[in-house]
Amino acid sequence: FCKTEVSGYGWMDLGAASFIIIAGWASAFSSSSSKYNRQTATSTATLAKKAIMKCAPLLLIGLVRLATNKGLEYQEHVSEYGVHWNFFFTLCCVEGFMVVWKGIKRNLASNNNNLPVDFILALFMMIPYQIYLSYGGGQDFIENGKRRCNNDGFICNAYVANREGILGVIGYLSLRLLSEDIGRISLLPRMGDSTKQSNDKQMVQRRLFVASLMLWMA
């Protein structure tokens, strides 16, 4: 149950990822409601306000956690999220992005078609990022890079000090987007399906099995 220090994966990685995936499933249910589908196009100002309202509590909790960890000298593993970053900051970025993304989808009326737009966007994030990690020196930079830049620029130093958390947002965003489509396709009933509870349960089990099998193969 310890944190993974150098490479590989542990139970704590599964916990953080599961939190993101379950949030995506819950969002898929709420997005399929009639109330959501009746909403009209949203202005940029309204989207920004919604994103701020969504992120503010998470940002506040993240700042409190940062202050208490530093003030109490609580044991920290900077290789997990960085020197100052924590999971609440990651959640803030993910949820803020999702608010804006859903507003964009609504404005483009993409909720009225069957295109897996969340899955497509996730691929556009995952593939270039994995190429950067595997062939662009990203993995070595994250694991072995310095914590300070050669210059004294605040932005550069803040980035390299918290590179694990900042770059990790890309992976968590991909998981969030994928889980939205998995939830929508696998868990939600479709038109024409049997309304019997037993049949619905078997249908969901089959869809989840197929989705799980495809993801493990991938």
BAKOLKE-13970 format. One record per atom (N, C-alpha, C): x, y, z; residue in one letter. Coordinates in steps of 0.05 Angstrom, whole numbers, plus 32768, in hexadecimal, padded with zeros to 4 digits. Last residue first. Example, Ala and Ser with C-alpha at 12.3 -4.5 7.8 and 13.67 -1.06 7.14 Angstrom:
2
81017FD3808Es 81117FEB808Fs 81028001809Ds 81087F8E809Ca 80F67FA6809Ca 81087FBE809Ca 
//
This chain:
218
7F867FC67E05a 7F947FDF7DFDa 7FAC7FE47E0Ea 7F757F9D7E25m 7F837F977E0Cm 7F937FAF7E03m 7F597FBA7E4Cw 7F717FAA7E54w 7F817FA37E3Bw 7F327FD17E2Bl 7F457FE27E38l 7F5E7FD37E41l 7F157FA47E1Bm 7F227FB47E07m 7F377FC67E13m 7F027F917E4El 7F137F817E3Dl 7F227F917E28l 7EE27FBC7E5Ds 7EF97FB57E6Ds 7F0D7FA47E5Ds 7EBA7FBB7E35a 7ECB7FD27E38a 7EE47FCC7E48a 7EA57F877E3Fv 7EB17F8D7E25v 7EC37FA57E27v 7E927F8F7E74f 7EA57F7A7E6Ef 7EB47F807E54f 7E6D7FB87E6Cl 7E847FBD7E7Dl 7E9A7FA87E78l 7E477F9C7E4Dr 7E557FB47E42r 7E6E7FBA7E52r 7E377F747E70r 7E437F6D7E57r 7E537F857E4Cr 7E207F937E99q 7E377F817E9Fq 7E457F7A7E85q 7DF67FAC7E7Ev 7E0C7FBC7E89v 7E257FAB7E8Fv 7DD77F7F7E72m 7DE17F8F7E5Dm 7DF97FA07E67m 7DCA7F6D7EA5q 7DDA7F5C7E94q 7DE77F6C7E7Dq 7DAA7F987EB5k 7DC17F927EC4k 7DD47F807EB3k 7D807F967E8Fd 7D927FAE7E90d 7DAC7FA77E9Fd 7D6A7F657E9En 7D767F687E84n 7D897F807E83n 7D577F737ED1s 7D6A7F5D7ECEs 7D787F5F7EB3s 7D327F9D7EC6q 7D4A7FA27ED5q 7D5F7F8C7ED2q 7D187FA97E86k 7D197F987E9Dk 7D347F9B7EABk 7D197FC57E58t 7D167FD57E70t 7D177FC37E89t 7D477FB97E22s 7D327FB07E34s 7D317FC07E4Es 7D557FEF7DF5d 7D5D7FDA7E07d 7D467FD27E18d 7D41801B7DDAg 7D3C80017DCEg 7D457FEA7DDFg 7D7680467DECm 7D5B80437DE1m 7D5880287DD4m 7D9F802E7E22r 7D9A80397E08r 7D7D80367DFFr 7DB7803E7E64p 7DA5802F7E52p 7DA2803E7E37p 7DFC80467E75l 7DE280527E71l 7DD180417E5El 7E2C80297E77l 7E1B80297E8Fl 7DFF80347E89l 7E49802C7E47s 7E4780137E55s 7E3180127E6As 7E4780607E32i 7E4280497E21i 7E3B80307E30i 7E5080827E5Fr 7E3980877E4Dr 7E33806E7E3Cr 7E7F806C7E75g 7E66806D7E84g 7E4E80707E73g 7EA280757E4Ai 7E9D80597E54i 7E8380587E64i 7EA080AD7E47d 7E95809D7E31d 7E9080807E39d 7EB780B97E7Ae 7E9D80C47E71e 7E9080B37E5Ce 7EE880A07E79s 7ED380957E8Bs 7EB880A17E84s 7F0480C17E55l 7EFE80A57E4El 7EE7809A7E5Fl 7F0780F07E74l 7EF980F07E5Al 7EF180D47E52l 7F2780DD7E9Fr 7F0C80EA7EA4r 7EFB80E97E8Ar 7F5680CD7E86l 7F4580B97E94l 7F2980C47E98l 7F6780FF7E72s 7F6180E97E60s 7F4F80D47E6Ds 7F7081197EA3l 7F5B81237E90l 7F53810E7E7Cl 7F9A80FB7EB6y 7F8180FA7EC4y 7F6A81057EB3y 7FC281087E90g 7FB980ED7E93g 7F9E80EB7EA1g 7FC6813F7E99i 7FBF81357E7Fi 7FB581197E80i 7FD781437ECDv 7FBC814C7EC7v 7FB381417EACv 800D81387ECEg 7FFA81227ED4g 7FDD81297ECFg 802481697EC7l 802381577EB0l 800F81407EB5l 801D817A7EFEi 8013818A7EE7i 801081787ECEi 803581527F1Eg 801881587F21g 800D81677F08g 806A81527F0Be 805A81397F0De 803C813F7F0De 807C81877F0Fr 8077817B7EF5r 806681627EF6r 808981AC7F36n 806F819D7F38n 8068818F7F1En 80B881C27F29a 80B581B97F44a 809C81A77F47a 80B081D47EF5v 80C281BD7EF9v 80C081B27F15v 808A81FF7F00y 808481E87EEFy 809581D07EF5y 80A682227F21a 808D82167F2Ba 808681FD7F1Ba 80CF82317EFEn 80D582227F16n 80BD82147F22n 80B0824B7ED6c 80C182347ECFc 80C782247EE8c 809982757EF4i 808882617EE6i 809882487EE0i 80C682917F07f 80B382857F19f 80A3826F7F0Cf 8109828D7EF2g 80EE82927EEAg 80DA82837EFCg 8140828A7EF8d 8130828E7F10d 811382957F09d 815E82557ED0n 815882717ED6n 814782727EEFn 815E821F7ED2n 8178822C7ED2n 8175824A7ED7n 812C82087F01c 8135820F7EE6c 8150821C7EE9c 812781D17F2Fr 812981EE7F2Ar 813481F27F0Dr 8127819B7F34r 811181A97F40r 811281C77F3Cr 813A81727EFBk 814081847F12k 812681917F1Bk 8121812F7EEBg 8127814B7EE6g 812D815B7EFFg 811180FA7EF0n 812C81017EF8n 8134811F7EF4n 80DB80F37EE2e 80E780E37EF7e 810180EE7F02e 80D181187EBAi 80BF81177ED1i 80CD81087EE8i 80FB810E7E95f 80F881297EA2f 80E781277EBBf 80F080DA7E86d 810980E07E94d 810780FB7EA2d 80BF80E27E6Cq 80C180D07E83q 80D980D67E93q 80CC81057E41g 80BA810D7E57g 80BC80FC7E6Fg 80E980FB7E14g 80F881007E2Dg 80E681087E44g 80CB80EB7DE9g 80D381087DEBg 80E2810F7E04g 80BB80B77DECy 80CF80BE7DD8y 80D980DB7DDAy 809780B17E17s 80A7809B7E0Es 80BF80A37DFCs 807E80E37E20l 808A80D47E36l 809E80C07E2Cl 806D80F17DECy 808081037DFBy 808D80F47E11y 804A80C77DE4i 806180CA7DD2i 807680DB7DDFi 802480D37E0Bq 803480BB7E0Eq 804C80BB7DFCq 801181047DF6y 801E81047E10y 802F80EA7E14y 7FF980F47DC5p 801181067DC5p 802081067DDFp 7FD180D07DDDi 7FE580C77DCAi 7FFD80D97DC9i 7FAF80ED7E01m 7FC080D77E0Am 7FD780D17DF7m 7F9481157DE5m 7FA5811C7DFCm 7FB981067E01m 7F7980FA7DBEf 7F8A81117DB5f 7F9B811B7DCCf 7F5C80D87DDEl 7F7180CD7DCDl 7F8480E37DC4l 7F3880FC7DF5a 7F4A80EE7E06a 7F6280E37DF6a 7F1A810B7DC8l 7F2B811F7DD4l 7F4081127DE7l 7F0080D97DC0i 7F1280E47DABi 7F2580F97DB7i 7EE280D47DEEf 7EF680C07DE8f 7F0A80CB7DD3f 7EC080FF7DE8d 7ED280FE7DFFd 7EE980EB7DFAd 7EA480F27DBAv 7EB681097DB9v 7EC981097DD1v 7E8C80C47D9Bp 7E9980C37DB5p 7EAD80D97DB7p 7E4F80D67D7Cl 7E6C80D67D7Al 7E7880D57D96l 7E1880DA7D7An 7E2380C37D87n 7E4280C17D85n 7DFA811A7D8An 7E0481057D78n 7E1180EF7D88n 7DED81407DAEn 7DD781347D9Fn 7DE081207D8An 7E1881577DC4n 7E0A81437DD5n 7DF381357DC5n 7E2B817D7DA3s 7E3681637D9Fs 7E29814E7DB1s 7E1F81B37D9Fa 7E0981A07D9Da 7E1381837D99a 7E4481D77DAAl 7E4681CB7D90l 7E3081B67D8Bl 7E3681E47DDEn 7E3481F97DCAn 7E3581ED7DAEn 7E4281B37DF6r 7E2681BC7DF6r 7E2381D27DE0r 7E7981B27DF1k 7E69819D7DE4k 7E4C81A67DE2k 7E8681DE7E11i 7E8D81DE7DF5i 7E7C81CA7DE6i 7E7581CC7E43g 7E6881E37E37g 7E6E81E57E19g 7E9881A27E4Ak 7E7B819C7E47k 7E6C81B47E3Bk 7EC781C07E4Fw 7EC481AD7E38w 7EA681A67E34w 7EBF81DC7E7Fv 7EC281EA7E66v 7EBD81D87E4Ev 7EBC81B07EA2v 7EA681C47EA1v 7EA781D37E86v 7EED81987E9Am 7ED5818A7E92m 7EBD819C7E91m 7F1181BD7EB0f 7F1281B77E93f 7EF881AA7E8Af 7F0281B97EE6g 7EFF81D27ED8g 7EFF81CE7EBAg 7F1081847EF1e 7EF4818C7EF2e 7EF081A67EE3e 7F4981877EE9v 7F3981747EDAv 7F1C817D7ED9v 7F5A81AE7F0Ec 7F5F81B17EF1c 7F4D81A07EE1c 7F4881977F3Ec 7F3F81B27F37c 7F4381B67F19c 7F6481677F40l 7F4781667F3Dl 7F3C81817F34l 7F98817E7F48t 7F92816E7F30t 7F74816D7F2Bt 7F9081947F7Af 7F9681A67F63f 7F9181977F49f 7F8981657F96f 7F7381787F95f 7F77818C7F7Ff 7FBA814B7F95f 7FA581407F85f 7F8D81537F82f 7FED817F7F92n 7FE081687F9En 7FC881617F8En 802C81A37F8Ew 801381997F83w 800881837F94w 805E81B07FA1h 804781BE7FACh 802C81B37FA3h 808181897F8Cv 808881967FA5v 806F81A37FB2v 805F814E7F70g 807181657F70g 807481727F8Bg 804381207F74y 803681377F67y 8048814F7F64y 806E80F97F7Ee 805280F27F78e 804481087F69e 809F810A7F8Es 809D80FC7F74s 808180F47F6Cs 8099811D7FC0v 809781307FABv 809681237F8Fv 807881087FF2h 808680FA7FDDh 8084810C7FC4h 807D811C8037e 80748120801Ce 808581108008e 80688120807Aq 807981128066q 806C8114804Aq 805D81628092y 80528147808Dy 8063813A8077y 8066819380AAe 807D818380A0e 80758166809De 803D81B480B4l 8041819E80C7l 8058818C80C0l 804281D78089g 804381E180A4g 804881CC80B8g 803C81B6805Ck 805581C58060k 805881CE807Dk 800881A28065n 801F81908061n 8039819D8066n 7FEA81D1806At 7FED81BF8081t 800481AC807Et 7FF081E78036a 7FF881F6804Da 7FFD81E48065a 7FDA81BE8015l 7FF581C78011l 800081D5802Al 7FA581BD802Ar 7FB681A5802Cr 7FD481AD8029r 7F9581F0801Av 7F9581E98036v 7FA781D1803Bv 7F9881EB7FE3l 7FA981FE7FF0l 7FAB81F9800El 7F7181C47FDAg 7F8C81BF7FD2g 7FA081D27FE0g 7F4381DE7FEBi 7F4C81C77FFAi 7F6981C07FF4i 7F4282067FC3l 7F45820E7FDFl 7F4F81F67FF0l 7F3A81E77F95l 7F5281F87F98l 7F5781FF7FB5l 7F0881D27FA1l 7F1F81C07F9El 7F3981CF7FA1l 7EE882017FA1p 7EEB81F07FB9p 7F0381DE7FB8p 7EF282157F6Aa 7EF982247F82a 7EFC82137F9Ba 7EDF81F77F40c 7EFB81F47F47c 7F0182007F63c 7EAA82067F39k 7EB081E97F3Bk 7ECC81E67F48k 7EAD823C7F32m 7E9D82327F48m 7EA482157F4Em 7ECC823D7F03i 7ED682497F1Ci 7EC8823E7F34i 7EA882267EDFa 7EC2821A7EE4a 7ECE82237EFEa 7E7E824B7EE0k 7E7982307EE9k 7E9382227EF0k 7E9A82787ECAk 7E8E82797EE5k 7E89825D7EF0k 7EA582657E97a 7EBB826C7EA9a 7EB1826D7EC6a 7E72825E7E83l 7E8382477E85l 7E9A824D7E99l 7E6182947E83t 7E5382807E93t 7E6482687E98t 7E8482A97E5Da 7E8482B47E78a 7E7782A07E8Ba 7E75828E7E2Ft 7E90828A7E3At 7E9182937E57t 7E3282727E32s 7E4682877E2Cs 7E6082817E39s 7E1582387E18t 7E1F82467E2Ft 7E34825A7E27t 7DD882227DF9a 7DF5822A7DF7a 7DFC823B7E0Fa 7DAB82007E27t 7DB2820D7E0Et 7DD082147E0Et 7D9481C27E40q 7DA381DA7E43q 7DAB81E67E28q 7D7D81917E3Ar 7D6D81A87E33r 7D7C81C27E35r 7DA2816D7E4Dn 7D9F816F7E30n 7D8E81867E28n 7D9C81747E84y 7DB5817B7E78y 7DB1817F7E5Ay 7D68815F7E8Bk 7D6E817B7E93k 7D8781857E85k 7D6C812A7E7Ds 7D5D813C7E6Cs 7D6381597E72s 7DAE810E7E86s 7D9481167E90s 7D8781297E7Ds 7DE181047E78s 7DCD80F77E68s 7DB080FF7E70s 7E00811C7E9Es 7E0081287E83s 7DEA811C7E72s 7DFB80F97EC9s 7DEF81137ECBs 7DED81217EAFs 7E1880CD7EB4f 7DFC80CA7EBCf 7DEE80E57EBDf 7E4B80E37EAEa 7E3D80D87E96a 7E1F80D57E9Ca 7E5980EE7EE2s 7E5481057ECFs 7E4580FB7EB7s 7E6280BB7EF5a 7E4C80CB7F01a 7E4580E27EEEa 7E8F80AF7ED6w 7E76809F7ED3w 7E5F80AF7EDEw 7EB480D57EE8g 7EAB80D57ECCg 7E9280C57EC8g 7EBA80C57F1Da 7EAF80E07F17a 7EA580E27EFAa 7ED280947F13i 7EB780957F1Fi 7EAA80B07F1Bi 7F0480A77F00i 7EF280977EEFi 7ED680977EF9i 7F1A80C27F2Ci 7F1580D17F13i 7F0180C27F02i 7F1E80977F50f 7F0E80AF7F58f 7F0780BF7F3Ff 7F4180767F36s 7F26806D7F39s 7F1480857F40s 7F7180937F3Ba 7F65808F7F20a 7F4880877F22a 7F7A808F7F72a 7F7680A97F66a 7F6980A77F4Ba 7F7D80567F78g 7F6980667F86g 7F6480817F79g 7FA980477F58l 7F8E803D7F52l 7F78804D7F5Fl 7FD2805F7F75d 7FCC80687F59d 7FB0805F7F51d 7FD080417FA3m 7FC8805D7FA5m 7FC380697F89m 7FE3800F7F93w 7FC780127F99w 7FBE802F7F9Aw 8013801F7F5Dg 800A80147F77g 7FED80197F7Bg 804380157F29y 8028801E7F32y 802280117F4Dy 8082802E7F0Fg 806E801A7F13g 805480267F1Fg 80B9804E7F32s 80A980487F1As 809580327F21s 80C480667F67v 80D4806A7F4Ev 80C380667F35v 809C80617F90e 80B180767F91e 80BE807B7F76e 805A805B7F9Et 806F80527F8Ct 808380677F89t 804580567FE2k 804780667FC9k 805D805A7FB8k 802B80177FFCc 803C802E7FFCc 803B803D7FE2c 80107FE88000f 800080008000f 801180198000f 
//
